[in-house]
Amino acid sequence: MEHVMRIVVVALFSLVLTLPAMAGEPSTITTSGVGEINLVPDLARLSMTVEASSTDSSEAANEVAKTVSSILAMLSEKGVANTDVQSTAARVSPKTRWDPETREQRFEGYNVSRELAVTLRDLAALSTVIERSVALGVDRLSPPQLDSSEREAISRQALTLAYEDALARANVLAEAAAIKVTGALSIDAQGNSPPPRPPMRLAAADSMTESFEVGELTIASRITVVFSAAP
């Protein structure tokens, strides 16, 4: 019973019928629509950070550059294009330690870091790229963000489905009120919320390298439409 009541409340807020207060004023029906499309991801985005510490900032920077160079060479071997690798941040910061005896910060050297953003278009190579990156010296590696190269086109299709959903809801209200939907007066397309990260699970592999099985992406569009209505 509780579940049914919750659905009714949602319907009351998402479907609004406004009858004319005065003769000549148009009737309007406001509804919300949702369009969702599921698809299999075909690319992954990785964010990795390489760090080094030294009393000499140049020495730390050279160590980071050497590691990054090795990673870039590995990515090139795996078919990753230069345009799919970006250096998103490079930082040099002093490394200090609090000395409780002197109650002062003591200088201990420099921390140098560089972040890389990688778009991997061959998901079959994902596990190998992760393993090789760690072996080459990556200090931090974010979980893969799976996506689709067809996101923009699929998002437009989802918008069409959302409008059809809103129109169907409006027609239900119009029929109940013995009127007809005559057109759309305004359409508000809310920004698409990021889809939940599709599940990735380890699968048995023939080699020491772990392999991943990816799930599905859900691309959703939500709109609110004000329709005009007449007898």
N, C-alpha and C positions, 0 to 999 in steps of 0.2 A: 504493500500500500504506500509505503514511504517513497518508493521508486516512482510510482505513478504520479504522486503529487509533485515530485520534483520536475517531471517532464511537463506537467500542466503549467507550472509557474514559468518555466522557460518559454513555453509557447505564448503565454500572455505578454511577455516582454519583447518577444521577437516578431510578433504579428500584431500590427496595429491598424485598425480600420477607423478612419475619420469621416464621418458623414457631414455634409454641408450644414452650417449653422443658419445660413441665409440662402434664399433662392439665387441661383446663378453661380454660387461657389461650388467648385468641383469637389467630389468625394476623393479621398486618397486612401491608399492601403500601403502601409510600410512593412516590409518583411526583410528578413535576413536569409542569406543563402550561403551554403558551403559546398565547395567542389574539391574533391580529393582524388589524387591519382597515385597509385603505387608503382614503383619501378625499381629495377636492380641498379645499384650504383656502378659506375664504370671508372671512377677516379678516386684518389685519396689525397688529402692534403696533410703534410707532416710539418711540424715545427720543431726544429732541433737547435740546441745551444752548445757551443764549444767554449770552454773556459780554461784559463791558465793563470797561475800566480807566480810572482817573482819580485825580488827587490828592485829589479831593473824592468821598467815598463816595456822597453824595446824587446827585451828577451821574452817576456810574456806574450807580447804581440806577435813575435816571430813564431812562437810555438803554436799559437792559435791559427795563424796563417798557414802553417805547415799542415795542421790537422784538417783545416777547411779545404785546402788544395787536394788532399787525399780523398776527402769525401766527394768533392766535385768530380774528380776523375772516376770514382766508383759509380756515381750517378750517370755520368756520360756513358760508361760501359753498359749500364742497364737501359740505355736508350732514352734517358731523361734529357729533354731539350734545354738549352741554356735559358730560354724564355720561361721555363717552368721552375727555375730556381732564382730566388730573390734573397738578397741580404737585407733583412728587415731592421737590424739594429747592431751597432758596434759600441761597446762601452769600455772605458778605462776609469777605474775608481781606486782611490787609496785604500789599503787594507790596514786597519788599526786594531789595537787591543787595549782594553781598559786595564790600567795598572792600579790595583786597589791601594798599594803602598804610597805611590806618588800622587794618586788620584788624578791621573792624567791619561790621555789617549796616547799610546805608543805606536809609532809608525812601524809597520812590518813589511810593507811592500805594496804591490799593485795587483789588482784583479782586472784581467782583460777578458772580455767575452764577445762573442759574435753569434747572432741568431740567423738561421736560414729557414726560409719557407719553401717547401718543395711540393710541387704538384706531380703526383705519380699517376700516369694514365694507363699503366699496365698493372692491374691488381694482382696478377699472378706473381709479380716480382715484389710485392709488398713485404712479405716476411723476410725475404733475403735482404732487401734494402735496410730494413730495421736492424737485422742482425749485423750486417756489415758496418752500418753507421756506428753502432755501439762499439764494435771491435776496433774501429778506426779512431775512436776517442771522443765521440759525442757524450757530453756530460748529462744533458737533459733532453728527453724526447717525449713530446706530447702524444697522447693517443691519436691514432689516425682519424681524421674527419672525412667521412665518406660522402661523396656527392655525385651528381650526374652532369655530364657535358651538355645534356639537353634540358637543363633546368629552366632556362628562359622560355623555350617553346612549350614545355610541359606546364609551366606556370600560367601561360596564356590559355591553354586548354582547360586548366582548372578554373580560371575565371569564367569561361563560358559555362562550365558545369554549375558554378556558383550562381550565375544569373538564371539559368534554367531552374535551379532549385528554388530561388526566390520567387520566380514567376509562378511556379507550381503552387507554392504556399499562398501567394496572392489570389490565385484562381480559386483555391479552396475557400478562402474567406469571402471572396466576391460571390461565389455560388450560394454560400450560407446567407448572405445579405441580399440576395436576389438582384445583384448588379453585375456588371461586366468590367473587366480590366481593359482600359483603352490605350494605355501607353505608359512609358517610364518617364517620370518627371525629374528624378535625380538618382544618381548611383554613387555610392561611397564605397570604394574598394579599400579595405583596411590592409595595412602592410602584412605580408605573409610572415607568420611566425616561423622561426627556424625549426625544421623538422627534428624530431628526436633522433639522436645518433643511432643508426641501425645496429643491431647486435652483431658482434663479431665473436666467434668462438674458435678455439684451437681445434684443428682436425688432425687426424693421424697422418703423418708424413713418412715417406720412405727414407728421407735423409734426416740429419740432425736439425735441419732448419725447420722451424715451425711454420705451418701453413694456416691461413685464415679462411673461414667461410663467412661471407657477408650476407646480411639479410636484405630487407627492402627499405627504400626511402619512401616517405609519404610527403608529397608536395600538395599543400592545401592553400586555397584562396577563400577569403570570406568577404562578402559584400553586403551592404544594406541598400535597398532600393525603395524609393517612394513611387508608387504607381498611381496614375489617375484612374478613376472608375466612374461609370455612368450606368443608369438604368438600362 
